[in-house]
């Protein structure tokens, strides 16, 4: 049996970028990211002036009536260079110190803890149960990505530029760095055969997790899942072999659930996209992931159909990530410019808050058809502009 691979490496980047500017208005309050994030829609969003006013003094996450036009960033070329992984010389123990000492978003008032995220955190006109479920399920499938190796094969510069590439010539270091990633597809296997009607193929009949690799009786049942993150977070198999995913890290006191068997399926340095394959034979973890994924697929179809025409009109943008390697957070904002690399690929800039640790998080631009491939990931922040990698979008 042969598997078809979704490759990223054969895409070419055009220098003739087309910038799609803002043409609509939705109301957001001004954020702490240094961005003006308020637009007012003239047609579909009726009276936003009262949205969250009764809560603005007690809950910083609610939108207010403060109107301030979102301006295009007027970006003329692809943004690259300033990653947002979180480095920590003190390892896990120092991550909270980085959170408290954050200079980009002091207080992190625009990040919403995933376990307290409610329907009312969405702007009026978008307080839709299906959209809310969709964001919550993306949050369920978002993991922290921990890496303790720097590949000697990292390039000195980003492709076709003189911009320094992150962590070049640092292969002797073993400091912890964290990013974010999101699951795309979960398969159950038994004796090498795909279960539950899922799509997949394998030439082996036993689980290949680290525990089973050294066991005399490896499990005959296991789950494989894809994770997408940024290439500057996990560059190659050398780094993947020293990568651990922390799952279900929704609050500070969440139990530690991790997967430590990770391999690279494909990477694209130019587009800053890395596709990983992971495995577990932990029944509790596997079943939970599979149920989350099935639920996500069902809700995804509803949301795609409902918001198919809203991409350029409303420009809503959502990101779920692990700022500073700490517990999962939701941030809501708006994309500013769509930089069209060619007819099918784009990069986005957005007002949505990010921090070190957000690199690799899935970037959701509502209305753009990314189907189940979470190709659009957060890449970095440059001169106050948050930006994604490059992805295939419709």
N, C-alpha and C positions, 0 to 999 in steps of 0.2 A: 504494500500500500504506500502511496506517495502523498506527501503533504504539499499544498500550495502555500507559498510564503508571501505575505504582504510586504514587499520590499520598499524601502524609502531611498535607497542609495542611487537610483538611476534618475532622480529628479534633478533638473538643472535650474539654477537661479538666474533669472533675467535681471539685468541692470535697469530695465525700463519699468520701474514700479509705477503703478497707478494708485493714487490715494483716493479712497472713498471717504468723503467728509461727512460730518454730522448734518442731518437735514430734518431733525425732529426734536421734540421737546418732551422730557419727562422730569418729574420733580424728585430730586434727591437733596439731602442736606450737604453742606460743605464738609468734606472729610478731613481727617488728620494726616492724610498722605500728601498734602500740599496741592490737591487738585480741586478745581471747581466742578461739582458733580450734579448741578441742578439743571434739569430741563423740564419744559412744560409742554405736554402734548396738546395740540389744539383740537384734535378730533375725538380720539377714543378714550382718553383719560379725562374725565369730567373735572370735578372740583377737587384738586389735590391740596387746597390751602389748609384744610383741617387735618390732613393726614399726620397722625402722631403728635399733634400739638399738645394733647393732654398728657403725653408721656415724655416729652422731650426733656423735662427737668429731672426725670427720675430714671430714664432708660436711654443711654446714648445711642442705642442701636436703631431707635425708631426714626423714620424720616420726618423732616419738618417742612415748613412752608418757606424756608429761606431760598429764594430764587437766585440762581447765579448761573449764567449760560456756560455750558461746557464748550470749550474752544478746541478746535483741532490742534494737534501737536505740530502740524505742518512738517511731518517727517518726510525727507526726500529720499532716504535710502534705508536699507534694512538695518535695524537696530541690533547691535551685538556688543558683547564685551563685559558687562557688569552682572555677574551671576548673583543668585540669591540662595546659595547653600549656606548652612550654618556650620562654621568650624568651631570646635571645642577642644582645646588642649587638655582640659580636665575631664573630657569624656562626658558621660551621661550626667554626672553630678553637677556639672557647671552649666547645663542648658538653661536652668531657671534663672541663673545670674545673667545670661545673655538676654533673656526675656525682659527682666527688670531693667537692665541697662540699655535697652534698645533706643537708638537715636532717631531711627527713621519714623517710628510711630510710637512715641512715648505714651504709655498707658493703654495702647492697643484698643482704643474705644470703638473703632470701626470693625473689629473682629468680633464675631458672635460665636460663643462656645456652642459646639454642635448639639450638645444635650439640652441647651436652652433655646435653640432656634425654633421659632414658631411661625405660623402663617402670617402673623401681624408684622413680622420683620420684612415682609415683601412689600413693595410699593403698592398703593391703591391702584386697582385695575389689574393687578397681577396676583392678588391674594386668592389664588386658585389652588384647590386641593391637589390636583394632579401635578402641577408645577412644584408645589411644596414637597410632595412625595418624591418627585424626581430628584430634587436637590438633596433631600435626606438620604436617598439611596446612593447618589454619587458620594455623599459623605461616608456611608457605610463601606463603600468600596475604595475609599482613599486610605492609603497607608503611609506611615513614615518610612523613609528609606535611609538606612544607616550604612555608611561605608567607612572602612578603616584601611584602605589601600589607595595609593596613587600610582596609576600605571606609568611605566617608563615610556610608553608609546604615545602619551598625550603630545599633541603638536605644540610648537612654540607660539603659533598664531592661529586665530580663526581663519578658515579657508579664504583665500583671495584677499586677505587684509593684512595689516600690520598691528592689529589689535591682539594683545597678549591673550592666550588661551588659559582658562583657569587651571591652576595646579600643575603647570608645566614644570618639569625638572624637580619634582618633590617626592620621587619614588622612595626615598629613604625614610619619609615620615609615616607615622601610623596614627595620626590624630583622627578623632572622630569627626566626620562631617555628615550632616543630615539634609535630606531634601524630602520631597513628597512624590507620590505616584498613585496611579489609579488602576484598578483591575479592568481588564477587557476580556471577557469570556472565562468561564469556569467549566471544566470537564471532569467527569468521574470515569475512572477506568477500573476494570476488573479483568485480571489475566490478560491485560493488553488490549481489551476491547472497550470501546466507548459505551458508556451507559446513559440512560435518561434521554436518549435521542440527540445527544450533543454531537458536535462535529469534532473530530480529532483522529489522529493516527499515531501509532507507535510500533516500533520494531521489538520492544521488550515486553516482558510479561510480569515484571515485579516492580514494586515501588523503587525509585532511585533517589530518595531523600538521603541525607547524610547518615541517619540512624540505620536505614535499611542497607545502605552500601556496605556496612561492616557487620551486618547481622547474618547469622546462619539461617534465619527464617524470615526473610523480608516479606513485607505485606503484599498480598495479592490484590488489594484494593487501595486505590489512591486517587487524589485529585490534583489536576494540573490547572494552572491559571496564568494568564498573561498579565503583566504589569507594564504600564507605560510611564516613563519619566523622561527627564532631560539627559542628553548624552553627557553634558558636563557634570552630571551627578554620578552616573555609572558609565564609564567610557568604554570598557571592553570586558572580556571574560576574566582577566586578571583581577579587576575590581569587583566583578560580580561574585567571584569566589570568596570575597571578603565583605559581602553585603548581607545584611539582615533586614527583613521587613518586620516592622512592628504593626500588628493588626489591631483594629477595634480600640484604638487609643482615643477614646471620646472624652475622657476627663482625667484629672490628675491621678485619681485613685483607681483608674482602670487596671485590671490585672494585666500582666505582661503576657501577650500572646505573640509569638514570633515564628517566622519561617526563615530558615537559614540556607536553603538549597536554591540557588538562583543562577541562571545562565543567560547569556545574551543570545537572542534570536537575530536581531538586526539593529544597527545603529546608523544614524546619519548625522555627521558632525555639522554639516552646513545648515541643516534644518533643526539641529539640537533636539533630536528625538531618539530615544532608546526604547527598544522593545525587549522585555525580559520574559523568560519562562520560569515558573516556580512550581514546586511540588510539595505536597504534604500527605501523609497517611493518617494524620490525626482526624478521627471520625467527626469529632465535634466541630473542628475548624472547617473541614471539607464540606460537611452538610450545611453549615451556616453560610459559607461562601456561595455554595450552589443555590440555596434558597434566595439569598440576596440577589444573585445574578438573574434568576428566573423572574423575580419580582421586578427588577430593574428593566428587563426587556419588555415586560407588559406595559409598564408606565411610560417607557420611552416612546413607544408607538403613539400613545395618546398625546403626549406633549409635542412630538414632531408634527402631528397632524393639526393640532390646535394652534401652534405658533409658527407654522410654516412660512407665513408671509410677514412675520414681525421683525425680521433681522435688521433691515435698514431703517425701519420706522421707529422702533423703540430702543434698540441698541442695549438691551439689558445684558448684564455680564455677571457671572457668578464664579467664584473660585473657592474650593475647599482645600485647605492645606494644614501643615504642621509648623506654624511660625516658631522659629528658634528651637525646633525639635520638640516642642511641648505639645500639649493636647490639641486635638483637631478643632479648627475654627472655620466658620463660614464668613466670607466677605462678599458684599453685594455692591455693584457699581454699574458702570456703563463703559462700553468701548468707545474710543474716540475716532481712530483712523483704522481703516482696513487697507493695508499695503498689499496690493495684488502683485505677486511675483510673476505670475503668468495667469492664464485663464482658469486654472484650477487650484492654484496654491496661493496662500495669503499669510501675512503676519498681522497681528492686531496690537494696538496700544489701547490702554484702558485706565479708568480711574480707580478700579477695584483694588483695595488695599492688599499689599503683600509685604513680606518681611524675609530676612534670611531664614531659610528653612522651607520657603514656599517654592523654590526651584523644582520643576518637574510636575507640579500640581496641574490637574486638568483645568483648562480654561473653557468655560461654557459661554458661548455667544448665542443667546437665545434666538432661535429661528434659523440658524445655519445648520445644515444637515451634515452632522458628523456621524450619524447613525450610531453604531456601537463601537466605533473605533475612536478612542480618546486621543487623537493625534495632536490636538492643539494643547501644548503644555506651557506653563509659565517658564520663561527663560531668564528674565532679569529686569533690572531697573537702571535707567540711564538718564542723568540730569533731571530726575523727578518724573520721568516717564516710565510706567510699567509696561512691559511688552512680552509677547508670547514668542515661541519659536515659529517655524513655518510649517504649514500643514495643508493637506488636501481637504478643501471644503467646498460645498455647493451652496 
